[in-house]
Amino acid sequence: MLLIFYLLILFKIVKFVNMKNQLDTVDKKIFQKFGKILKQIRLRKQLTQEELSDLARIHRTYVAGIEGGHRNPSLKNIVRLANALGVKTEELFNKL
């Protein structure tokens, strides 16, 4: 009986870890898509990462991390980036 209990617990743990890994994969894809959109708009506006970061009052390496899909920007920073680019916030989400 104890063995069955341990197996059930192990099964739940494995199921939870697999579910978390699937969510992490979805998150990474969203971050990558958002970063790609941000970079396209930045290049269209003919701005460097440094110029954008100065306008948005965000560190350049943070902008690079967002564009690379490695960072999850806060809502505050998304609004700052949109304002710095002179676009509506919605434009950063159009193709997600």
C-alpha positions as CSV (number, residue, x, y, z in Angstrom):
1,M,0.0,0.0,0.0
2,L,2.8,2.4,0.9
3,L,4.5,1.6,-2.5
4,I,1.3,2.6,-4.3
5,F,1.2,5.8,-2.4
6,Y,4.8,6.7,-3.3
7,L,4.1,5.8,-6.9
8,L,1.1,8.1,-7.0
9,I,3.1,10.9,-5.5
10,L,5.9,10.3,-8.0
11,F,3.4,10.3,-10.9
12,K,2.0,13.7,-9.8
13,I,5.5,15.2,-9.5
14,V,6.5,14.0,-12.9
15,K,3.2,15.3,-14.4
16,F,3.7,18.7,-12.7
17,V,7.3,19.0,-14.0
18,N,6.3,18.1,-17.5
19,M,3.4,20.6,-17.4
20,K,5.8,23.3,-16.1
21,N,8.3,22.6,-18.9
22,Q,5.5,22.9,-21.5
23,L,4.5,26.3,-20.0
24,D,8.2,27.4,-20.0
25,T,8.3,26.6,-23.7
26,V,5.2,28.6,-24.4
27,D,6.6,31.5,-22.4
28,K,9.9,31.4,-24.3
29,K,8.1,31.5,-27.7
30,I,6.0,34.5,-26.6
31,F,9.1,36.3,-25.3
32,Q,10.9,35.6,-28.6
33,K,7.9,36.8,-30.7
34,F,7.6,40.0,-28.6
35,G,11.3,40.7,-29.0
36,K,11.2,40.2,-32.7
37,I,8.3,42.6,-33.0
38,L,10.1,45.2,-30.9
39,K,13.3,44.9,-32.9
40,Q,11.4,45.2,-36.2
41,I,9.7,48.4,-35.1
42,R,13.0,49.8,-33.7
43,L,14.8,49.1,-37.0
44,R,11.9,50.6,-38.9
45,K,12.3,53.8,-36.8
46,Q,16.0,53.6,-37.5
47,L,17.0,53.5,-33.9
48,T,19.8,51.7,-32.2
49,Q,19.2,49.7,-29.1
50,E,21.1,52.4,-27.2
51,E,19.0,55.2,-28.6
52,L,15.8,53.3,-27.8
53,S,17.0,52.6,-24.3
54,D,17.8,56.2,-23.7
55,L,14.4,57.3,-25.0
56,A,12.6,54.7,-22.9
57,R,14.8,55.2,-19.8
58,I,15.7,51.5,-19.8
59,H,19.2,50.0,-19.7
60,R,20.5,48.9,-23.2
61,T,21.2,45.4,-22.1
62,Y,17.6,45.0,-20.9
63,V,16.4,46.1,-24.3
64,A,18.8,43.6,-25.9
65,G,17.5,40.9,-23.6
66,I,13.9,41.7,-24.6
67,E,14.7,41.6,-28.3
68,G,16.6,38.3,-27.8
69,G,13.6,36.8,-26.2
70,H,15.4,36.3,-22.8
71,R,13.5,38.9,-20.8
72,N,9.9,39.2,-19.7
73,P,9.3,43.0,-19.7
74,S,7.0,44.5,-17.2
75,L,3.9,46.4,-18.3
76,K,5.6,49.7,-17.2
77,N,8.5,49.0,-19.5
78,I,6.3,47.9,-22.4
79,V,4.5,51.3,-22.2
80,R,7.9,53.1,-22.0
81,L,9.1,51.3,-25.1
82,A,6.0,52.0,-27.0
83,N,6.1,55.7,-26.1
84,A,9.8,55.9,-27.0
85,L,9.1,54.3,-30.4
86,G,6.1,56.6,-31.0
87,V,3.6,53.7,-31.4
88,K,0.5,52.5,-29.6
89,T,1.2,49.8,-27.1
90,E,-1.1,47.5,-29.0
91,E,1.3,47.6,-32.0
92,L,3.8,45.7,-29.9
93,F,1.3,42.9,-29.5
94,N,-0.2,42.8,-33.0
95,K,1.4,39.6,-34.2
96,L,1.6,37.7,-31.0
